[in-house]
Amino acid sequence: MFASIPSIVLLALAAAPSSHAFQVGSLTNTVRSVLYSSADADDVTNMATSRFPTSPEDQVRQAAIALKDASNDGKKRHSIRLLLPIIGATELDDWPGGARQMAVAAAPLINDVLTIVQDVDTDELKLQDTVIDESDGVRALFSQGTDPKEDVCAVLLPSADTSQKLQDLDGQVGDKRNLLVVNSQWKRKSDFGNSFGFFGGDKREEKINFVEKFEPTFHCSNVMVEGDIIRILRTYPGPWRVYLRSVDPEDETNIEWIEIGSKELTMSKTADWEKQVKEDGDNDGGKLFDYGIPGYREIEDMIKGREGYVPKSLSERAS
């Protein structure tokens, strides 16, 4: 499995303490039984991905289906973004933590995704866990398939500082096997250095072009727009879908996610994409290609376009 993994990774694997190994979650056996026992896999897939994921299990299921579908279509480079459980949160402190804490939260979910993708029982998954960058907690999970072409490498919380190591892995994994970047930490081109030859040098554009090629195979993120809690979802091969959080005023525990709009992916930096970037207030050319994910203004228009829309007061938007 990945016989030619760079020596830096092998050394890290040898040095990694046992605390870096995560036990694969128990939910995957149930998920697998749902996904693979049906006679009509397409119907099961459509059912599983047609609704908003409201639990970690839903995310795992949808991410695994999206990854398998994309891989079967010949796509081998994937960006996966998951909503992560908060580690160690209290009533007074709900900070999600830094990259290291988020990697701890992400690893069990990705373990479960890989278990489903490899179509094995939880105790049969052949998984290696290694640390790529100790300071930021960037880690790589290598899962072995029954055929070498089915091996998968998932890199958790990669940052711009580790993009060169990610490029090294890309070459070793090859174009026939799947490579995932999970909850990547880069935000803008400036994360990769400036454009004047310092702090990034002449490899800056190479690094930017490299990370931009990872298509959002599965994406689930949370944003605030004019006081509303919004989540953005994409499951391959579907469009971006936008959901608004609705709370029953008579029962605050009754929460519903209402789809308020959708948008097809943009697969290249078209004139329309550049225009939308500027309309969203990004005029310095520093935005990384985002495959046309709906921006603030687009989502605001979706909210205002709903039937019966009532503008929120200033206090409601600030709450």
C-alpha positions in Angstrom: 0.0 0.0 0.0 1.5 3.3 -1.1 4.9 1.6 -1.4 6.6 4.8 -2.4 5.3 7.2 0.3 7.8 9.9 0.8 10.4 9.2 3.5 9.2 12.2 5.6 5.8 10.6 5.9 7.3 7.2 6.8 9.5 8.7 9.4 6.6 10.6 10.9 4.6 7.3 11.0 7.3 5.6 12.8 7.6 8.4 15.3 3.9 9.0 15.9 2.8 8.1 19.4 -0.1 5.7 19.8 -2.3 8.5 20.9 -2.5 9.5 17.3 -4.5 6.4 16.4 -8.3 6.7 16.4 -10.7 3.9 16.8 -13.1 3.6 13.9 -16.6 4.6 14.9 -19.3 2.0 15.4 -21.9 3.8 13.2 -20.4 2.5 9.9 -21.8 -1.0 10.1 -25.3 0.3 10.3 -24.6 2.8 7.5 -23.1 0.1 5.3 -26.1 -2.2 5.8 -28.4 0.5 4.6 -26.2 1.4 1.6 -25.3 -2.0 0.3 -28.2 -4.3 1.1 -30.6 -2.6 -1.3 -31.3 -4.1 -4.7 -31.6 -0.7 -6.2 -28.4 1.3 -5.2 -29.5 4.3 -7.2 -32.7 4.7 -5.2 -30.8 4.3 -1.9 -28.2 6.9 -3.0 -30.9 9.4 -4.0 -32.7 8.9 -0.8 -29.6 9.3 1.3 -28.4 12.5 -0.4 -31.7 14.3 -1.1 -32.1 15.7 2.4 -30.0 17.9 4.6 -27.7 16.0 6.9 -28.8 16.6 10.5 -26.3 14.3 12.3 -22.7 13.1 12.1 -24.1 9.8 10.7 -25.9 11.7 7.9 -22.7 13.5 7.0 -20.6 10.3 7.0 -23.2 8.6 4.8 -23.5 11.5 2.3 -19.8 12.1 2.1 -19.1 8.4 1.4 -21.7 8.2 -1.3 -20.4 11.4 -2.9 -16.8 10.1 -2.8 -17.7 6.7 -4.3 -19.8 8.3 -7.1 -17.0 10.8 -8.0 -14.3 8.2 -7.9 -16.4 5.9 -10.2 -16.7 8.9 -12.6 -12.9 9.1 -12.7 -12.4 12.0 -10.3 -9.6 11.2 -7.9 -8.9 14.5 -6.2 -11.5 15.6 -3.6 -12.1 18.4 -1.2 -14.2 17.2 1.8 -15.6 19.7 4.3 -17.5 18.5 7.3 -19.3 20.2 10.2 -17.2 19.0 13.1 -18.4 18.3 16.7 -16.9 20.6 19.2 -14.3 18.9 21.4 -14.5 19.8 25.1 -17.1 22.5 24.8 -18.8 23.9 27.9 -21.8 26.2 28.5 -19.3 29.0 28.9 -16.9 28.1 26.1 -18.0 26.8 22.8 -14.8 27.6 20.9 -14.2 24.8 18.4 -10.5 24.8 19.0 -7.5 25.2 16.7 -6.4 23.0 13.9 -5.2 20.3 16.3 -8.5 20.1 18.1 -10.4 20.1 14.8 -8.3 17.3 13.5 -9.1 15.2 16.6 -12.8 15.8 15.8 -12.5 15.1 12.1 -10.5 11.9 12.3 -13.3 9.5 13.5 -15.7 10.9 10.9 -13.2 10.3 8.1 -12.4 6.9 9.4 -16.1 6.1 9.1 -16.2 7.5 5.6 -13.3 5.4 4.5 -14.8 2.3 6.1 -17.9 2.7 4.0 -15.9 3.5 0.8 -13.8 0.4 1.2 -16.9 -1.6 1.9 -15.5 -3.4 4.9 -16.6 -4.0 8.5 -15.2 -1.5 11.0 -12.7 -4.0 12.5 -11.5 -4.9 8.9 -10.4 -1.4 7.8 -6.6 -1.4 7.2 -5.8 2.1 8.3 -2.5 3.9 9.0 -2.5 7.3 10.8 0.5 9.6 10.5 1.4 13.1 11.5 2.5 15.4 8.6 2.9 18.6 10.6 3.2 18.3 14.4 2.8 22.0 15.1 -0.6 22.3 13.3 -1.8 18.8 13.9 -2.0 18.0 10.2 -2.4 14.3 9.8 -2.9 11.8 7.0 -5.0 8.7 7.0 -4.1 5.9 4.6 -6.7 3.2 4.0 -5.9 0.0 2.0 -8.4 -1.4 -0.4 -8.6 -5.0 -1.7 -7.0 -3.7 -4.9 -4.1 -1.2 -4.7 -6.1 1.1 -7.0 -8.7 1.3 -4.2 -6.2 2.7 -1.6 -7.2 6.2 -0.3 -5.2 8.9 1.3 -7.0 11.6 3.4 -5.2 14.6 4.7 -6.9 16.3 7.6 -6.7 20.1 8.1 -4.0 20.8 5.6 -2.7 24.4 5.7 -0.8 26.5 3.1 2.4 25.7 5.1 2.0 22.0 4.4 1.0 22.4 0.7 4.4 21.2 -0.4 4.2 18.0 1.6 0.7 17.6 0.1 2.1 18.0 -3.4 4.7 15.3 -2.5 1.9 13.0 -1.4 0.0 13.8 -4.6 2.8 12.5 -6.7 3.2 9.3 -4.6 -0.6 8.5 -4.5 -0.7 8.9 -8.3 -3.7 9.8 -10.5 -5.4 6.4 -10.2 -6.1 6.6 -6.5 -8.1 8.9 -4.4 -6.6 11.8 -2.4 -8.8 13.8 -0.1 -8.1 17.2 1.6 -10.4 17.4 4.6 -11.4 20.8 6.0 -8.5 22.6 4.4 -7.3 25.7 6.3 -6.2 27.9 3.4 -8.5 30.9 2.8 -6.9 33.2 0.4 -3.9 33.4 -2.1 -2.0 35.5 0.4 -1.8 32.4 2.7 0.7 31.0 0.2 3.0 34.1 0.3 2.9 37.4 -1.5 3.4 37.8 -5.3 6.7 39.6 -5.0 9.0 36.6 -4.7 9.1 36.6 -0.9 7.6 34.2 1.7 6.5 31.8 -1.0 8.9 32.5 -3.9 8.2 31.5 -7.4 6.3 28.4 -6.3 3.4 30.5 -5.0 1.3 30.1 -8.1 2.2 26.5 -8.4 0.9 25.8 -4.9 -2.3 27.9 -5.5 -3.0 26.0 -8.8 -2.5 22.8 -7.0 -4.9 23.3 -4.1 -7.5 24.8 -6.4 -7.8 21.5 -8.4 -9.5 19.7 -5.4 -13.2 19.8 -6.4 -15.7 20.0 -3.5 -17.0 16.4 -3.6 -18.7 16.9 -0.3 -19.2 20.2 1.4 -21.2 21.2 4.5 -20.5 24.6 6.1 -22.2 27.0 8.4 -22.5 30.8 7.8 -24.5 33.7 9.3 -26.4 36.0 6.9 -28.3 38.9 8.2 -29.0 37.2 11.5 -30.0 33.9 10.0 -28.1 30.7 10.4 -27.4 29.2 7.0 -25.8 26.0 5.9 -24.4 25.3 2.5 -24.3 21.7 1.2 -22.9 20.1 -1.9 -22.9 16.3 -2.6 -21.4 15.2 -5.8 -22.7 15.4 -8.6 -25.3 17.8 -7.4 -25.4 21.6 -7.2 -24.7 23.9 -4.2 -27.8 23.9 -2.0 -28.6 26.5 0.6 -30.6 25.8 3.8 -32.0 28.2 6.4 -32.5 27.2 10.0 -36.1 27.6 11.2 -37.0 27.3 14.8 -40.5 26.6 16.0 -41.4 29.7 18.2 -43.5 27.5 20.5 -40.9 24.8 20.8 -37.2 25.8 20.4 -36.1 22.2 20.3 -38.1 21.8 17.0 -35.6 22.8 14.3 -36.1 22.5 10.6 -33.6 23.1 7.8 -35.5 24.7 4.8 -33.9 24.7 1.4 -34.1 28.2 0.0 -32.0 28.0 -3.1 -29.5 26.2 -5.2 -26.7 27.0 -7.7 -24.8 24.9 -10.2 -21.0 24.5 -9.7 -18.7 26.8 -11.6 -15.9 24.6 -12.9 -13.6 27.4 -14.1 -12.8 31.0 -13.5 -15.4 32.4 -15.8 -16.2 36.1 -16.3 -19.4 35.5 -14.3 -17.4 34.1 -11.5 -15.0 37.0 -11.5 -18.0 39.4 -11.5 -19.6 37.6 -8.5 -16.4 37.8 -6.6 -16.2 41.6 -7.0 -19.9 41.9 -6.1 -19.2 40.1 -2.9 -16.6 42.8 -2.1 -13.4 40.9 -3.0 -11.7 43.4 -5.3 -8.0 42.6 -4.8 -7.8 39.4 -6.8 -6.8 37.4 -3.7 -9.7 35.0 -3.6 -9.0 31.3 -4.2 -11.2 29.6 -6.8 -14.2 28.3 -4.9 -16.2 26.5 -7.6 -18.9 29.2 -7.4 -20.1 28.5 -3.8 -23.0 30.9 -3.1 -21.7 34.2 -1.5 -23.2 36.4 1.1 -25.1 38.6 -1.3 -26.5 35.6 -3.2 -27.7 34.0 0.0 -29.2 37.3 1.1 -31.2 37.4 -2.1 -32.4 33.9 -1.6 -33.6 34.8 1.9 -35.4 37.9 0.7 -36.9 36.0 -2.2 -38.8 33.6 0.1 -42.6 33.9 0.2 -43.7 35.9 3.2 -40.2 37.3 3.9 -40.2 39.8 6.8 -36.9 41.8 7.3 -35.3 41.3 10.7 -34.8 44.2 13.1 -31.3 45.4 13.9 -31.5 43.6 17.3 -32.6 40.3 15.6 -29.8 40.5 13.1 -27.3 41.1 15.9 -28.5 38.3 18.1 
